[in-house]
Each structure stands twice: as C-alpha cells, then as structure tokens.
Amino acid sequence: MIYTLKNYRDINSIYLHDFELKDITINYNSKELTINLLSIDNKIFLFNIKFYSFSIEGYEPWGEGIYIDSFSIDSYNSKSELECIEMELLLNSGDKLKILAKEISIENSLD
C-alpha cells in the first residue's frame, strides 16, 4: 500500500510495538530509504520511503535494544512550505529514527 499526505493516518492501523529493526538501506541518489522490520511471529514489513530528510539518534540512552517501543506518524509543515509525512520510530534502547517523507510504501509478508 502507498501512503501520502492524503491517507498517511491509515498507517496507524499497523501495530509495530516490539517489531525488530533488522536494517535500514539508503539510496541517497534517488532519495529512497528502506526499513526492514520483523514481527515476533516472523512477519516481514518493508517500509519503502521516498524521503526529504532523515535522522538517527543512536546513543542508546536506555541501554541496548533493537525493538520498536513506539511509532508515530503525522503531517509536517515547515516555514519553507514543505508539506510531508513525519514518521518517528523510538526503539527500546531510546534511539530515535525520524523521517520526513514524500511517500511511504509498505509491503508485508502477508500480501
């Protein structure tokens, strides 16, 4: 499924708590980011994202951990009139992944 500013709220129906963050792949030339997540029952979710920006706070303030503690998604408007999707993943380590996206495509092993 492809999510844009028109339907991004529908992503909230995906329960991501305790999913394992397997890897993140970045193709900077095409501004594409892929996040590979694995659920407890071995379902694979791929988030394919056309991004404007991304940041990772990887300091493990709460200790080691690779599982999603919380997930949030919202719209974002900047002073430069950029309108996009803002996505944040918080890991159980305290690390944060923040992404400003044009579009998010989600594939899972059930599709």
N, C-alpha and C positions, 0 to 999 in steps of 0.2 A: 504494500500500500504506500502511496506517496502522500506526504503531508506538506502543506504550505500554510501561509497565514490564514487561509480560508477554513482549514479543518484541523489545525495543529492540536486543538484541545482534545481531539479523539485519541491522541497518544496516551493520555492519562488513563485510558482503559487497560493499558498494558501494565501488569503488576511486575515490577522489576526488583523488588526488595530481595536481597540475598542472591541475586544473579552474580555470577563470577565474571569479572572483567578479564577476558582472555588476552586480547591485544587490540591495538589501535594502529591503523595503517593510514599514512598521509601521502597523498599525491599533491604536492604543493602547486605544480604547474597547472593542474586542472581544478585546483581548489576543492578537492574531494577528500573526505575523511571517512574511514570505515571503522566502526566499533563492533567487535565480536564479543557477544555475551553468551554465557552458558547458564541454564537454569539448573536447579537441584536435580530435576528429573531428565537432564541431558537434552533439553531442547535448545537449539542454537538460534539466537537472534542476531541478525546483522543490521546495523544502522548504517546506511549509506547516505552521507551528508554532503551537500554542496554548501560550503561554508564561506562566511565573510571573515570570521576570526575564531580562534580557539585559544584556550589557555589551560595549563595543568598546574595545579598547586600540589606538588609531590613531596611534601615534607613529613608525612606520616606522624602528625602531632598526637594521634591516639594510639600509635603502635602499628605493627604490620597488619595488612589486610587488603584483600583484593575483591571483596564482595560489596555490592551496592547497598548502602544504608538508606539513601533516599534519592529520589528523582523528581525534578521539577521542570516544567515547560511553560513558557509564557510568550507573549509578544514583546517585542523590543522596539522602541523608538528612540533615536538619538538626535542630538542637535543638528547633525548633518542630514536629517530627514531620512535616515536609513530605517526601513521597516523590515523586520525579520523575526525569526523564531529564536528565542533564547532558551537553551537547554542546559541543565546542570545535573551532573551526577556527583553524589557525595559517597565516597567509599567508607567502609567501616574503619579504615586507618585514619580518616579525617581528610584525606586527599580529595581535591575537587577538580572536576573536569567541566569547563564552561565553554559553550559553543554558541556563536551567533550564526544562524543558518538561513540560506535561501530556501532550502528544500530538504526534507528528510524522507528517505525511502526505507521501509522496514520489511525485512524478509525473516521468516522463521521456519523452523523445521517442520511445522505443521502445514505449511502452504503447499 
